[in-house]
Amino acid sequence: MAKPARKLRSSEWFGRHDRDALVHRSWMKNQGIPHDQFDGRPVIGICNTWSQATPCNAHFRELAQHVRDGVLDAGGFPIEFPVMSLGETLMRPTTMLFRNQCAMDVEESIRANPFDGVVLLMGCDKTTPALMMGAASCDLPTIGVSGGPMLNGKFRGEDIGSGTHVWKFTEMLKTGAMTEPDMIEAESCMSRSAGHCMTMGTASTMASMVEALGMGLPGNASIPAVDSRRRLLARLAGRRIVEMVREDLRMSRILTKQAFENAIMVNGAIGGSTNAVVHLLAIAGRIGVKLTLDDWDRLGRTMPCLVNLMPSGKYLMEDFHYAGGLPVVIREIRKSIHRKALTVNGRTLWENCKDAVNYNHDVITPLAKPFKPQGGIAVLRGNLAPDGAVLKPSAATPKLMKHKGRAVVFEDIDDLNRRIDDPKLDVTADDILVLRNCGPKGYPGFPEVGNFALPAKLLKKGVTDMVRISDARMSGTAYGTVVLHTAPEAAAGGPLALVRSGDVVELDVAKRLLQLHVPDEELARRRAHWKPPRPHADRGWVRLYCATVQQADKGVDLDFLVGGSGAKVGRESH
Ligand code: FES
């Protein structure tokens, strides 16, 4: 077996000749591990977010087995460990409230244990950024392995997409175009295999970000969860992480500013989720790369969307994979990307993608004839969003991207739920719907409610989109002319707290403007009467979170978690 060039971190646990080493080895041996596994092999932690409460990651025990096999193939010693899992569909009030808590678990679990390298098993939306953030703060050699998307949903001869059709079916139920038995049949047809959402929602976007950042092997973004090639990828990742330990190829050598710039451009080209904005800002903060909202606007402004996937288009991740997947997209935007950015397999991003072949030009369109002209994330500013707000042009209605209208304000999500479908609600299709107190501190946890459904009475008249503004996020599977992540949020005293129904609001995406047409003196008067909302909790995680969470433009990490502490632990285990 080839020996590593330098002393392994794990040798501090297993490679010594004292009482503590006896303890470290002896208790591991109760799992049937022979003594030769402690002979200086790289110890690989397999960080597993398996949970039956996270359906998207419920196949991870099997996937971990393939990673283990790969680690053993390469002469490493695998140790699988669980971390907090974040299931998007079941957790209340929102998984985003717990992303940073999971990241803390990941960081401390990695640092406290005898790992030389780590494989991150992640799939459902928040599991990917949480694991990347936690691992980045330790900065060991690390590979991301995504769980893969579900197979295409199939309902009555039509392809249906997770999330995207949830919104469609819900609206159809509201207007009477769908019955409840239809809906129950549809839900069985939507999630018909293991894997995460198969639209270009947040999970697929983040799996693509892992590949574009260079943190995953080629194919990571798109191989379906049940395709045998997903298992192969897991096994190859297990083999490769052992080599990475020997090469001392740490996260910080891969996650450079150029890598983040590549990821932002790829996000534009795939029409990726707005959630990637906060997650990439947070990961960059952990690894010490200066990334801002302006980078998102600058790099996405001219990037067209090439990928015809729901929610913006008509295909799904399975189709994307058969068309050639992310390497085709990266090859298509080769003039823009930093080709020399290093990836986990030791090759550059360009070397991984230069021979990619596009097998379906309808699913992945050529750059010269893009699916949508604007793919990136638009960052809006103005007196309503001094620290920025975001909008996804590829999911918006073109004629609404320049719009001035009367605000109809909802104080919080309960107020919205109470009044939105009230036939007496004073609202027209030209109004702008404003929802506040749904940001990180306000909800709390920054939920995906920014794409809230239109008033039932307008839906019944055939209205399909309106400008909506909030300090919330939206699901990556959603669509509409939706202004999100308004910062500072209302609960932190942002100007969104001062808007009143009847005020005129202007959105001009081309000018990147979000303006409240109310004189400064009047806003100052309103501010003098504004009171911060009552605290959500007087103890526990929610109290810590609300006291320390940063705003959307900073990535919504806790302020004391930004940065990293490396992997050193000064003291023995006692
Ligand atoms: Fe897990 Fe969509 S619910 S990825």
Residues whose N, C-alpha, C, O or C-beta is under 5 A from the ligand:
A	BS01	FES	C56 E88 T89 G123 C124 D125 H196 C197 A203
